[in-house]
Amino acid sequence: MGKIFSSGSGNNSQVPHETASILRRRLEPSPRGLFMARQLNHAFVVDEDRCFGCAACIALCPINVLSLIDRLAVVDEEACTHCELCIPSCPVFALDILPQQVVVA
């Protein structure tokens, strides 16, 4: 299990260290805006054999493009910003952003 990062705000909220690191990196002020630009020629993929519908990714998605359909995470790919905040939240490593030529339909 990864290290736990405490926000230090006194509210005892804890976030896995890997997620906290991504949050800090993604939420730093940037000339491009709050989130990184989409990765060109890449697609967000969900490994259907691994995903069991825990919804941890949905809880972290800042733009609400993830949903559960038949206990499987589904993404609105056109609206997804590829910010990657959801990826480390998956306990079974079912989420990834891959080059489109690698994505199997």
N, C-alpha and C positions, 0 to 999 in steps of 0.2 A: 504494500500500500504506500502511496506517495506521502510526502511530508504534508502537514497541515499548516496553512497560513492563517494567522489571526489578523483581523483588520486593526486590532488595537484600539477600537473605539469603545470597548467596554461592554458591548452588547453580546459578546460570546459567539458572534457569527464566525464560522470557520469555512474556509474554501480550500479544496485541494491545492497544494503548492503550484502545480503545473497550471491550473486554471488561473490562479492569482497572477502568475507571471504573464500569461497571455492577456489578462485584463489590463495589467499595467502597461504592457507594450501597445495594446490596441487603443487604449483610452488616452494616451498621451496626445497633447495638441499636435496637430499635423496640418501642413498647408493643404492637404487633400481633403480634410474634414475629419470627423470623429472616427470613422472606420476606414480600414485600408480598401483600396479599389479592388474590384473583382479580379480574380486571376484569369487572364485571357486564355481561351482554349482549355479550360478546366471545368470539371463538373463535380458537384457535391453528390456523393454516393452513400447509400445505406446498404450494408451487407445484410440481406434478408435472412440469411442463415444464422446470423448472430443476434440481430435485434430481437428483443423480447417485449418491447413496449413499456419500458420503465418510465419514459418521458423526462428523464434528466436533461436531455438536450433541449427539449421544448421549454423547460424552465429557464434556461440560460439564453435562449435566442432573443437578441435585443430588438429584432424587427418582426417577430412572430410569423416566420415563414415555415415553421415546422409544425406538423400536426400528427396525430395518431389515426391511422386507418387500419382496422382489423389487427390491432396490437403491433403495428409496424410504423416506425417513424417515416414520414413522407415530407419532402421538401418542395416548396415552390421555387424551382431552380432559377427562374427568370428574376425573381425578387430577392434571392439570396445574395448577400454582399460578400460571401466567402470570408467573413471575419474570423472564423475558426473558433469562436467562443464555445460552441457546443461540443466540439470534437473531444476535448479531454474529459468532458462530463460523462461520456459513455463508459459504463463499467465493463462492457464486453468488446470494446474497440470496434464497433460496427460502423463508425462514421469516418469519412475521409473526403478529401478533395483531390481528385486525380486528373491528369491530362486526359482530354476527351478521347484520344486514340486508344487509351488503355481501358476505358469504360466499356464493359460488356453489357449489351442491352438485354 
